[in-house]
Amino acid sequence: MSPREYAEALGSFASGVTLLTLREDLDDIGTTVTAFMAASADPPLVCLGLAAESYVTEAIALAGSCAITVLAADQSVLASRFAAAGRPSARLLMDDVPHERAAHSGALVVTRGLAALDCSLESTVVAGDHVLIVLRILE
């Protein structure tokens, strides 16, 4: 199956949309993530997929923690902002959106999202051109 055929076959799969954010030194970065799933209830784990060559993948490995906001259907504009190429700092993208900092990771979370998960990096698995990131939910 070619990459184009793969994208066509799986591109219409309905899934929830999440926002991954993390604090990096003095800046905040984030990205929209649709490859997200519950992995374990005990311990509480979630799993997500990111492009192996993305800056966010590198940054989360260095930071060791992040936050996930599960977005509501009416937050599609916010999801689009964080999916755009060349996007600015997460702080700027959330300037007009009520948000706060997660207690453990210090990452930005949307206060009106469906759920906010403060997480630590548990493990990573290389999967072709992506990395599966397993996160432990701290709060």
CNS distance restraints for C-alpha pairs under 8 A (distance, minus, plus):
assign (resid   1 and name CA) (resid   5 and name CA) 6.01 0.50 0.50
assign (resid   1 and name CA) (resid   6 and name CA) 6.30 0.50 0.50
assign (resid   2 and name CA) (resid   6 and name CA) 6.12 0.50 0.50
assign (resid   3 and name CA) (resid   7 and name CA) 6.16 0.50 0.50
assign (resid   4 and name CA) (resid   8 and name CA) 6.20 0.50 0.50
assign (resid   5 and name CA) (resid   9 and name CA) 6.03 0.50 0.50
assign (resid   6 and name CA) (resid  10 and name CA) 6.16 0.50 0.50
assign (resid   6 and name CA) (resid  11 and name CA) 7.92 0.50 0.50
assign (resid   7 and name CA) (resid  11 and name CA) 5.14 0.50 0.50
assign (resid   8 and name CA) (resid  12 and name CA) 7.35 0.50 0.50
assign (resid  15 and name CA) (resid  34 and name CA) 6.38 0.50 0.50
assign (resid  15 and name CA) (resid  35 and name CA) 7.74 0.50 0.50
assign (resid  16 and name CA) (resid  34 and name CA) 6.10 0.50 0.50
assign (resid  16 and name CA) (resid  36 and name CA) 7.62 0.50 0.50
assign (resid  16 and name CA) (resid  70 and name CA) 7.57 0.50 0.50
assign (resid  16 and name CA) (resid  71 and name CA) 7.70 0.50 0.50
assign (resid  17 and name CA) (resid  32 and name CA) 7.04 0.50 0.50
assign (resid  17 and name CA) (resid  33 and name CA) 6.06 0.50 0.50
assign (resid  17 and name CA) (resid  34 and name CA) 4.85 0.50 0.50
assign (resid  17 and name CA) (resid  36 and name CA) 7.92 0.50 0.50
assign (resid  17 and name CA) (resid  70 and name CA) 6.35 0.50 0.50
assign (resid  17 and name CA) (resid  71 and name CA) 5.82 0.50 0.50
assign (resid  17 and name CA) (resid  72 and name CA) 7.96 0.50 0.50
assign (resid  17 and name CA) (resid  79 and name CA) 7.37 0.50 0.50
assign (resid  18 and name CA) (resid  32 and name CA) 5.89 0.50 0.50
assign (resid  18 and name CA) (resid  33 and name CA) 5.14 0.50 0.50
assign (resid  18 and name CA) (resid  34 and name CA) 6.17 0.50 0.50
assign (resid  18 and name CA) (resid  36 and name CA) 7.45 0.50 0.50
assign (resid  18 and name CA) (resid  68 and name CA) 6.43 0.50 0.50
assign (resid  18 and name CA) (resid  69 and name CA) 5.50 0.50 0.50
assign (resid  18 and name CA) (resid  70 and name CA) 4.47 0.50 0.50
assign (resid  18 and name CA) (resid  71 and name CA) 5.43 0.50 0.50
assign (resid  18 and name CA) (resid  79 and name CA) 7.66 0.50 0.50
assign (resid  19 and name CA) (resid  30 and name CA) 6.91 0.50 0.50
assign (resid  19 and name CA) (resid  31 and name CA) 5.86 0.50 0.50
assign (resid  19 and name CA) (resid  32 and name CA) 4.68 0.50 0.50
assign (resid  19 and name CA) (resid  33 and name CA) 5.86 0.50 0.50
assign (resid  19 and name CA) (resid  68 and name CA) 5.54 0.50 0.50
assign (resid  19 and name CA) (resid  69 and name CA) 5.07 0.50 0.50
assign (resid  19 and name CA) (resid  70 and name CA) 6.51 0.50 0.50
assign (resid  19 and name CA) (resid  71 and name CA) 6.99 0.50 0.50
assign (resid  19 and name CA) (resid  79 and name CA) 6.97 0.50 0.50
assign (resid  19 and name CA) (resid  82 and name CA) 7.60 0.50 0.50
assign (resid  20 and name CA) (resid  30 and name CA) 5.34 0.50 0.50
assign (resid  20 and name CA) (resid  31 and name CA) 5.44 0.50 0.50
assign (resid  20 and name CA) (resid  32 and name CA) 6.30 0.50 0.50
assign (resid  20 and name CA) (resid  33 and name CA) 6.65 0.50 0.50
assign (resid  20 and name CA) (resid  66 and name CA) 6.92 0.50 0.50
assign (resid  20 and name CA) (resid  67 and name CA) 5.78 0.50 0.50
assign (resid  20 and name CA) (resid  68 and name CA) 4.66 0.50 0.50
assign (resid  20 and name CA) (resid  69 and name CA) 6.63 0.50 0.50
assign (resid  21 and name CA) (resid  28 and name CA) 7.05 0.50 0.50
assign (resid  21 and name CA) (resid  29 and name CA) 5.67 0.50 0.50
assign (resid  21 and name CA) (resid  30 and name CA) 4.09 0.50 0.50
assign (resid  21 and name CA) (resid  31 and name CA) 6.67 0.50 0.50
assign (resid  21 and name CA) (resid  66 and name CA) 5.76 0.50 0.50
assign (resid  21 and name CA) (resid  67 and name CA) 5.35 0.50 0.50
assign (resid  21 and name CA) (resid  68 and name CA) 6.50 0.50 0.50
assign (resid  21 and name CA) (resid  90 and name CA) 7.48 0.50 0.50
assign (resid  21 and name CA) (resid 107 and name CA) 5.69 0.50 0.50
assign (resid  21 and name CA) (resid 108 and name CA) 6.07 0.50 0.50
assign (resid  21 and name CA) (resid 109 and name CA) 7.35 0.50 0.50
assign (resid  22 and name CA) (resid  28 and name CA) 5.83 0.50 0.50
assign (resid  22 and name CA) (resid  29 and name CA) 5.62 0.50 0.50
assign (resid  22 and name CA) (resid  30 and name CA) 6.33 0.50 0.50
assign (resid  22 and name CA) (resid  60 and name CA) 7.13 0.50 0.50
assign (resid  22 and name CA) (resid  63 and name CA) 7.63 0.50 0.50
assign (resid  22 and name CA) (resid  65 and name CA) 6.93 0.50 0.50
assign (resid  22 and name CA) (resid  66 and name CA) 4.54 0.50 0.50
assign (resid  22 and name CA) (resid  67 and name CA) 6.27 0.50 0.50
assign (resid  22 and name CA) (resid 105 and name CA) 7.11 0.50 0.50
assign (resid  22 and name CA) (resid 106 and name CA) 7.28 0.50 0.50
assign (resid  22 and name CA) (resid 107 and name CA) 4.52 0.50 0.50
assign (resid  22 and name CA) (resid 108 and name CA) 6.91 0.50 0.50
assign (resid  23 and name CA) (resid  27 and name CA) 6.07 0.50 0.50
assign (resid  23 and name CA) (resid  28 and name CA) 4.62 0.50 0.50
assign (resid  23 and name CA) (resid  29 and name CA) 6.52 0.50 0.50
assign (resid  23 and name CA) (resid  63 and name CA) 7.47 0.50 0.50
assign (resid  23 and name CA) (resid  66 and name CA) 7.28 0.50 0.50
assign (resid  23 and name CA) (resid 105 and name CA) 7.18 0.50 0.50
assign (resid  23 and name CA) (resid 106 and name CA) 6.13 0.50 0.50
assign (resid  23 and name CA) (resid 107 and name CA) 5.00 0.50 0.50
assign (resid  23 and name CA) (resid 108 and name CA) 7.67 0.50 0.50
assign (resid  24 and name CA) (resid  28 and name CA) 5.77 0.50 0.50
assign (resid  24 and name CA) (resid  29 and name CA) 7.09 0.50 0.50
assign (resid  24 and name CA) (resid  59 and name CA) 7.23 0.50 0.50
assign (resid  24 and name CA) (resid  63 and name CA) 6.68 0.50 0.50
assign (resid  27 and name CA) (resid  89 and name CA) 6.83 0.50 0.50
assign (resid  27 and name CA) (resid  91 and name CA) 7.98 0.50 0.50
assign (resid  28 and name CA) (resid  89 and name CA) 5.78 0.50 0.50
assign (resid  28 and name CA) (resid  90 and name CA) 5.22 0.50 0.50
assign (resid  28 and name CA) (resid  91 and name CA) 6.21 0.50 0.50
assign (resid  28 and name CA) (resid 107 and name CA) 7.12 0.50 0.50
assign (resid  28 and name CA) (resid 108 and name CA) 7.53 0.50 0.50
assign (resid  29 and name CA) (resid  56 and name CA) 7.43 0.50 0.50
assign (resid  29 and name CA) (resid  89 and name CA) 5.64 0.50 0.50
assign (resid  29 and name CA) (resid  90 and name CA) 4.95 0.50 0.50
assign (resid  29 and name CA) (resid  91 and name CA) 7.91 0.50 0.50
assign (resid  30 and name CA) (resid  56 and name CA) 7.13 0.50 0.50
assign (resid  30 and name CA) (resid  82 and name CA) 6.52 0.50 0.50
assign (resid  30 and name CA) (resid  89 and name CA) 7.77 0.50 0.50
assign (resid  30 and name CA) (resid  90 and name CA) 5.69 0.50 0.50
assign (resid  31 and name CA) (resid  56 and name CA) 7.42 0.50 0.50
assign (resid  31 and name CA) (resid  82 and name CA) 4.86 0.50 0.50
assign (resid  31 and name CA) (resid  83 and name CA) 5.93 0.50 0.50
assign (resid  32 and name CA) (resid  79 and name CA) 5.71 0.50 0.50
assign (resid  32 and name CA) (resid  80 and name CA) 7.56 0.50 0.50
assign (resid  32 and name CA) (resid  82 and name CA) 5.28 0.50 0.50
assign (resid  32 and name CA) (resid  83 and name CA) 5.24 0.50 0.50
assign (resid  33 and name CA) (resid  48 and name CA) 7.42 0.50 0.50
assign (resid  33 and name CA) (resid  49 and name CA) 7.59 0.50 0.50
assign (resid  33 and name CA) (resid  50 and name CA) 7.61 0.50 0.50
assign (resid  35 and name CA) (resid  48 and name CA) 5.34 0.50 0.50
assign (resid  35 and name CA) (resid  49 and name CA) 5.28 0.50 0.50
assign (resid  35 and name CA) (resid  50 and name CA) 7.76 0.50 0.50
assign (resid  36 and name CA) (resid  46 and name CA) 7.34 0.50 0.50
assign (resid  36 and name CA) (resid  47 and name CA) 5.78 0.50 0.50
assign (resid  36 and name CA) (resid  48 and name CA) 4.29 0.50 0.50
assign (resid  36 and name CA) (resid  49 and name CA) 6.74 0.50 0.50
assign (resid  37 and name CA) (resid  46 and name CA) 5.77 0.50 0.50
assign (resid  37 and name CA) (resid  47 and name CA) 5.39 0.50 0.50
assign (resid  37 and name CA) (resid  48 and name CA) 6.40 0.50 0.50
assign (resid  38 and name CA) (resid  45 and name CA) 6.52 0.50 0.50
assign (resid  38 and name CA) (resid  46 and name CA) 4.51 0.50 0.50
assign (resid  38 and name CA) (resid  47 and name CA) 6.32 0.50 0.50
assign (resid  39 and name CA) (resid  44 and name CA) 7.65 0.50 0.50
assign (resid  39 and name CA) (resid  45 and name CA) 5.20 0.50 0.50
assign (resid  39 and name CA) (resid  46 and name CA) 4.73 0.50 0.50
assign (resid  39 and name CA) (resid  47 and name CA) 5.95 0.50 0.50
assign (resid  40 and name CA) (resid  44 and name CA) 5.32 0.50 0.50
assign (resid  40 and name CA) (resid  45 and name CA) 4.86 0.50 0.50
assign (resid  40 and name CA) (resid  46 and name CA) 6.78 0.50 0.50
assign (resid  41 and name CA) (resid  45 and name CA) 6.50 0.50 0.50
assign (resid  43 and name CA) (resid 136 and name CA) 7.34 0.50 0.50
assign (resid  44 and name CA) (resid 136 and name CA) 5.85 0.50 0.50
assign (resid  44 and name CA) (resid 137 and name CA) 5.54 0.50 0.50
assign (resid  45 and name CA) (resid 134 and name CA) 6.66 0.50 0.50
assign (resid  45 and name CA) (resid 135 and name CA) 5.50 0.50 0.50
assign (resid  45 and name CA) (resid 136 and name CA) 4.59 0.50 0.50
assign (resid  45 and name CA) (resid 137 and name CA) 5.87 0.50 0.50
assign (resid  46 and name CA) (resid 134 and name CA) 5.82 0.50 0.50
assign (resid  46 and name CA) (resid 135 and name CA) 5.36 0.50 0.50
assign (resid  46 and name CA) (resid 136 and name CA) 6.67 0.50 0.50
assign (resid  46 and name CA) (resid 137 and name CA) 7.38 0.50 0.50
assign (resid  47 and name CA) (resid 132 and name CA) 6.61 0.50 0.50
assign (resid  47 and name CA) (resid 133 and name CA) 5.50 0.50 0.50
assign (resid  47 and name CA) (resid 134 and name CA) 4.45 0.50 0.50
assign (resid  47 and name CA) (resid 135 and name CA) 6.15 0.50 0.50
assign (resid  48 and name CA) (resid 132 and name CA) 5.66 0.50 0.50
assign (resid  48 and name CA) (resid 133 and name CA) 5.31 0.50 0.50
assign (resid  48 and name CA) (resid 134 and name CA) 6.70 0.50 0.50
assign (resid  49 and name CA) (resid 130 and name CA) 6.34 0.50 0.50
assign (resid  49 and name CA) (resid 131 and name CA) 5.65 0.50 0.50
assign (resid  49 and name CA) (resid 132 and name CA) 4.54 0.50 0.50
assign (resid  49 and name CA) (resid 133 and name CA) 6.11 0.50 0.50
assign (resid  50 and name CA) (resid  54 and name CA) 7.27 0.50 0.50
assign (resid  50 and name CA) (resid  56 and name CA) 7.92 0.50 0.50
assign (resid  50 and name CA) (resid  57 and name CA) 6.33 0.50 0.50
assign (resid  50 and name CA) (resid 130 and name CA) 5.43 0.50 0.50
assign (resid  50 and name CA) (resid 131 and name CA) 5.46 0.50 0.50
assign (resid  50 and name CA) (resid 132 and name CA) 6.64 0.50 0.50
assign (resid  50 and name CA) (resid 133 and name CA) 7.58 0.50 0.50
assign (resid  51 and name CA) (resid  57 and name CA) 7.04 0.50 0.50
assign (resid  51 and name CA) (resid 129 and name CA) 6.13 0.50 0.50
assign (resid  51 and name CA) (resid 130 and name CA) 4.26 0.50 0.50
assign (resid  51 and name CA) (resid 131 and name CA) 6.21 0.50 0.50
assign (resid  52 and name CA) (resid  57 and name CA) 6.39 0.50 0.50
assign (resid  52 and name CA) (resid 126 and name CA) 7.55 0.50 0.50
assign (resid  52 and name CA) (resid 129 and name CA) 5.51 0.50 0.50
assign (resid  52 and name CA) (resid 130 and name CA) 4.36 0.50 0.50
assign (resid  52 and name CA) (resid 131 and name CA) 5.18 0.50 0.50
assign (resid  53 and name CA) (resid  57 and name CA) 7.12 0.50 0.50
assign (resid  53 and name CA) (resid  58 and name CA) 7.79 0.50 0.50
assign (resid  53 and name CA) (resid 129 and name CA) 7.71 0.50 0.50
assign (resid  53 and name CA) (resid 130 and name CA) 7.77 0.50 0.50
assign (resid  54 and name CA) (resid  58 and name CA) 6.76 0.50 0.50
assign (resid  55 and name CA) (resid  59 and name CA) 6.08 0.50 0.50
assign (resid  56 and name CA) (resid  60 and name CA) 6.04 0.50 0.50
assign (resid  57 and name CA) (resid  61 and name CA) 6.45 0.50 0.50
assign (resid  57 and name CA) (resid 131 and name CA) 7.63 0.50 0.50
assign (resid  58 and name CA) (resid  62 and name CA) 6.47 0.50 0.50
assign (resid  59 and name CA) (resid  63 and name CA) 6.00 0.50 0.50
assign (resid  60 and name CA) (resid  64 and name CA) 5.67 0.50 0.50
assign (resid  60 and name CA) (resid  65 and name CA) 6.43 0.50 0.50
assign (resid  60 and name CA) (resid  66 and name CA) 6.92 0.50 0.50
assign (resid  60 and name CA) (resid 121 and name CA) 7.66 0.50 0.50
assign (resid  61 and name CA) (resid 121 and name CA) 7.42 0.50 0.50
assign (resid  64 and name CA) (resid 120 and name CA) 5.82 0.50 0.50
assign (resid  64 and name CA) (resid 121 and name CA) 5.03 0.50 0.50
assign (resid  65 and name CA) (resid 105 and name CA) 5.37 0.50 0.50
assign (resid  65 and name CA) (resid 118 and name CA) 7.86 0.50 0.50
assign (resid  65 and name CA) (resid 119 and name CA) 5.59 0.50 0.50
assign (resid  65 and name CA) (resid 120 and name CA) 4.12 0.50 0.50
assign (resid  65 and name CA) (resid 121 and name CA) 5.41 0.50 0.50
assign (resid  66 and name CA) (resid 105 and name CA) 5.46 0.50 0.50
assign (resid  66 and name CA) (resid 106 and name CA) 7.75 0.50 0.50
assign (resid  66 and name CA) (resid 107 and name CA) 5.90 0.50 0.50
assign (resid  66 and name CA) (resid 118 and name CA) 6.34 0.50 0.50
assign (resid  66 and name CA) (resid 119 and name CA) 5.40 0.50 0.50
assign (resid  66 and name CA) (resid 120 and name CA) 6.38 0.50 0.50
assign (resid  66 and name CA) (resid 121 and name CA) 7.73 0.50 0.50
assign (resid  67 and name CA) (resid 102 and name CA) 6.88 0.50 0.50
assign (resid  67 and name CA) (resid 105 and name CA) 6.77 0.50 0.50
assign (resid  67 and name CA) (resid 107 and name CA) 5.68 0.50 0.50
assign (resid  67 and name CA) (resid 108 and name CA) 7.02 0.50 0.50
assign (resid  67 and name CA) (resid 109 and name CA) 6.63 0.50 0.50
assign (resid  67 and name CA) (resid 116 and name CA) 7.05 0.50 0.50
assign (resid  67 and name CA) (resid 117 and name CA) 5.49 0.50 0.50
assign (resid  67 and name CA) (resid 118 and name CA) 4.55 0.50 0.50
assign (resid  67 and name CA) (resid 119 and name CA) 5.65 0.50 0.50
assign (resid  68 and name CA) (resid 109 and name CA) 7.13 0.50 0.50
assign (resid  68 and name CA) (resid 116 and name CA) 5.73 0.50 0.50
assign (resid  68 and name CA) (resid 117 and name CA) 5.03 0.50 0.50
assign (resid  68 and name CA) (resid 118 and name CA) 6.63 0.50 0.50
assign (resid  68 and name CA) (resid 119 and name CA) 7.61 0.50 0.50
assign (resid  69 and name CA) (resid 109 and name CA) 5.92 0.50 0.50
assign (resid  69 and name CA) (resid 110 and name CA) 6.31 0.50 0.50
assign (resid  69 and name CA) (resid 113 and name CA) 6.04 0.50 0.50
assign (resid  69 and name CA) (resid 114 and name CA) 7.29 0.50 0.50
assign (resid  69 and name CA) (resid 115 and name CA) 5.73 0.50 0.50
assign (resid  69 and name CA) (resid 116 and name CA) 4.49 0.50 0.50
assign (resid  69 and name CA) (resid 117 and name CA) 6.38 0.50 0.50
assign (resid  70 and name CA) (resid 113 and name CA) 5.75 0.50 0.50
assign (resid  70 and name CA) (resid 114 and name CA) 5.32 0.50 0.50
assign (resid  70 and name CA) (resid 115 and name CA) 5.10 0.50 0.50
assign (resid  70 and name CA) (resid 116 and name CA) 6.37 0.50 0.50
assign (resid  71 and name CA) (resid  75 and name CA) 6.05 0.50 0.50
assign (resid  71 and name CA) (resid  76 and name CA) 7.86 0.50 0.50
assign (resid  71 and name CA) (resid  79 and name CA) 7.75 0.50 0.50
assign (resid  71 and name CA) (resid 113 and name CA) 4.90 0.50 0.50
assign (resid  71 and name CA) (resid 114 and name CA) 5.71 0.50 0.50
assign (resid  71 and name CA) (resid 115 and name CA) 7.49 0.50 0.50
assign (resid  72 and name CA) (resid  76 and name CA) 7.71 0.50 0.50
assign (resid  72 and name CA) (resid 113 and name CA) 5.83 0.50 0.50
assign (resid  72 and name CA) (resid 114 and name CA) 5.70 0.50 0.50
assign (resid  75 and name CA) (resid  79 and name CA) 6.50 0.50 0.50
assign (resid  76 and name CA) (resid  80 and name CA) 6.15 0.50 0.50
assign (resid  77 and name CA) (resid  81 and name CA) 6.32 0.50 0.50
assign (resid  78 and name CA) (resid  82 and name CA) 6.53 0.50 0.50
assign (resid  78 and name CA) (resid  93 and name CA) 7.78 0.50 0.50
assign (resid  78 and name CA) (resid  94 and name CA) 7.90 0.50 0.50
assign (resid  79 and name CA) (resid  83 and name CA) 6.28 0.50 0.50
assign (resid  80 and name CA) (resid  84 and name CA) 6.29 0.50 0.50
assign (resid  81 and name CA) (resid  87 and name CA) 7.31 0.50 0.50
assign (resid  81 and name CA) (resid  93 and name CA) 6.71 0.50 0.50
assign (resid  82 and name CA) (resid  87 and name CA) 6.83 0.50 0.50
assign (resid  82 and name CA) (resid  90 and name CA) 7.79 0.50 0.50
assign (resid  82 and name CA) (resid  93 and name CA) 7.37 0.50 0.50
assign (resid  83 and name CA) (resid  87 and name CA) 7.89 0.50 0.50
assign (resid  88 and name CA) (resid  92 and name CA) 6.57 0.50 0.50
assign (resid  88 and name CA) (resid  93 and name CA) 6.91 0.50 0.50
assign (resid  89 and name CA) (resid  93 and name CA) 6.53 0.50 0.50
assign (resid  90 and name CA) (resid  94 and name CA) 6.11 0.50 0.50
assign (resid  90 and name CA) (resid 108 and name CA) 7.90 0.50 0.50
assign (resid  91 and name CA) (resid  95 and name CA) 6.00 0.50 0.50
assign (resid  91 and name CA) (resid 108 and name CA) 7.86 0.50 0.50
assign (resid  94 and name CA) (resid  98 and name CA) 7.49 0.50 0.50
assign (resid  94 and name CA) (resid  99 and name CA) 7.34 0.50 0.50
assign (resid  97 and name CA) (resid 110 and name CA) 7.13 0.50 0.50
assign (resid  98 and name CA) (resid 110 and name CA) 6.14 0.50 0.50
assign (resid  98 and name CA) (resid 111 and name CA) 5.76 0.50 0.50
assign (resid  98 and name CA) (resid 112 and name CA) 7.10 0.50 0.50
assign (resid  99 and name CA) (resid 108 and name CA) 6.50 0.50 0.50
assign (resid  99 and name CA) (resid 109 and name CA) 5.47 0.50 0.50
assign (resid  99 and name CA) (resid 110 and name CA) 4.39 0.50 0.50
assign (resid  99 and name CA) (resid 111 and name CA) 4.87 0.50 0.50
assign (resid  99 and name CA) (resid 112 and name CA) 7.81 0.50 0.50
assign (resid 100 and name CA) (resid 108 and name CA) 5.65 0.50 0.50
assign (resid 100 and name CA) (resid 109 and name CA) 5.55 0.50 0.50
assign (resid 100 and name CA) (resid 110 and name CA) 6.69 0.50 0.50
assign (resid 100 and name CA) (resid 111 and name CA) 6.53 0.50 0.50
assign (resid 101 and name CA) (resid 106 and name CA) 5.16 0.50 0.50
assign (resid 101 and name CA) (resid 107 and name CA) 5.33 0.50 0.50
assign (resid 101 and name CA) (resid 108 and name CA) 4.60 0.50 0.50
assign (resid 101 and name CA) (resid 109 and name CA) 5.97 0.50 0.50
assign (resid 102 and name CA) (resid 106 and name CA) 4.86 0.50 0.50
assign (resid 102 and name CA) (resid 107 and name CA) 5.39 0.50 0.50
assign (resid 102 and name CA) (resid 108 and name CA) 6.25 0.50 0.50
assign (resid 102 and name CA) (resid 109 and name CA) 6.41 0.50 0.50
assign (resid 102 and name CA) (resid 118 and name CA) 5.93 0.50 0.50
assign (resid 103 and name CA) (resid 118 and name CA) 7.30 0.50 0.50
assign (resid 104 and name CA) (resid 118 and name CA) 6.53 0.50 0.50
assign (resid 104 and name CA) (resid 119 and name CA) 7.67 0.50 0.50
assign (resid 104 and name CA) (resid 138 and name CA) 7.55 0.50 0.50
assign (resid 105 and name CA) (resid 118 and name CA) 6.37 0.50 0.50
assign (resid 105 and name CA) (resid 119 and name CA) 6.88 0.50 0.50
assign (resid 105 and name CA) (resid 120 and name CA) 7.47 0.50 0.50
assign (resid 107 and name CA) (resid 118 and name CA) 7.99 0.50 0.50
assign (resid 109 and name CA) (resid 116 and name CA) 6.41 0.50 0.50
assign (resid 110 and name CA) (resid 116 and name CA) 7.42 0.50 0.50
assign (resid 111 and name CA) (resid 116 and name CA) 7.83 0.50 0.50
assign (resid 117 and name CA) (resid 137 and name CA) 6.12 0.50 0.50
assign (resid 117 and name CA) (resid 138 and name CA) 7.42 0.50 0.50
assign (resid 117 and name CA) (resid 139 and name CA) 6.03 0.50 0.50
assign (resid 118 and name CA) (resid 137 and name CA) 5.83 0.50 0.50
assign (resid 118 and name CA) (resid 138 and name CA) 5.55 0.50 0.50
assign (resid 118 and name CA) (resid 139 and name CA) 5.21 0.50 0.50
assign (resid 119 and name CA) (resid 135 and name CA) 5.79 0.50 0.50
assign (resid 119 and name CA) (resid 136 and name CA) 5.31 0.50 0.50
assign (resid 119 and name CA) (resid 137 and name CA) 4.48 0.50 0.50
assign (resid 119 and name CA) (resid 138 and name CA) 5.28 0.50 0.50
assign (resid 119 and name CA) (resid 139 and name CA) 7.20 0.50 0.50
assign (resid 120 and name CA) (resid 135 and name CA) 5.58 0.50 0.50
assign (resid 120 and name CA) (resid 136 and name CA) 5.29 0.50 0.50
assign (resid 120 and name CA) (resid 137 and name CA) 6.71 0.50 0.50
assign (resid 120 and name CA) (resid 138 and name CA) 6.94 0.50 0.50
assign (resid 121 and name CA) (resid 133 and name CA) 7.43 0.50 0.50
assign (resid 121 and name CA) (resid 134 and name CA) 6.41 0.50 0.50
assign (resid 121 and name CA) (resid 135 and name CA) 4.75 0.50 0.50
assign (resid 121 and name CA) (resid 136 and name CA) 6.36 0.50 0.50
assign (resid 122 and name CA) (resid 133 and name CA) 7.72 0.50 0.50
assign (resid 122 and name CA) (resid 134 and name CA) 5.38 0.50 0.50
assign (resid 122 and name CA) (resid 135 and name CA) 5.04 0.50 0.50
assign (resid 122 and name CA) (resid 136 and name CA) 5.82 0.50 0.50
assign (resid 123 and name CA) (resid 133 and name CA) 6.12 0.50 0.50
assign (resid 123 and name CA) (resid 134 and name CA) 5.16 0.50 0.50
assign (resid 123 and name CA) (resid 135 and name CA) 7.09 0.50 0.50
assign (resid 124 and name CA) (resid 131 and name CA) 6.48 0.50 0.50
assign (resid 124 and name CA) (resid 132 and name CA) 5.54 0.50 0.50
assign (resid 124 and name CA) (resid 133 and name CA) 4.61 0.50 0.50
assign (resid 124 and name CA) (resid 134 and name CA) 6.03 0.50 0.50
assign (resid 125 and name CA) (resid 131 and name CA) 5.58 0.50 0.50
assign (resid 125 and name CA) (resid 132 and name CA) 5.04 0.50 0.50
assign (resid 125 and name CA) (resid 133 and name CA) 6.64 0.50 0.50
assign (resid 126 and name CA) (resid 130 and name CA) 6.27 0.50 0.50
assign (resid 126 and name CA) (resid 131 and name CA) 4.52 0.50 0.50
assign (resid 126 and name CA) (resid 132 and name CA) 6.31 0.50 0.50
assign (resid 127 and name CA) (resid 131 and name CA) 5.45 0.50 0.50
assign (resid 127 and name CA) (resid 132 and name CA) 6.63 0.50 0.50
